[in-house]
Amino acid sequence: MAARRLKPLFDRVLVQRAEMIQKIGSVYIPESAQSKLTEGTVVATGPGGRNHTGETVAMTLKEGDKVLLPEYGGDKIEIDSVEYTLYREAEILGVLDPK
């Protein structure tokens, strides 16, 4: 995977947003009716942030986690024609349970 070339720093998380559903059965959904998806998959994480004494605080998220994302925010990055978004770990709203 091309995104593995990018290693986020500190408490940053590289996320690939889920694909929008553009068709349900034989019905196409117009772009104006599609909302921005708020789910994604963690592709890479940094080593963690620093606390007030300078020690590294380990990341809660790990590669492969399905996460709930804020509707706005993050920094968009394109690697090999694939769009990713870079967030701080604190901006991620939650981890989706795989069950």
Salt bridges, closest charged atoms under 4 A:
ASP11 OD1 - ARG12 NH1 3.97
ASP11 OD1 - ARG88 NH1 3.14
GLU63 OE1 - ARG4 NH1 2.63
ASP65 OD1 - LYS62 NZ 3.21
ASP80 OD1 - ARG5 NH2 3.65
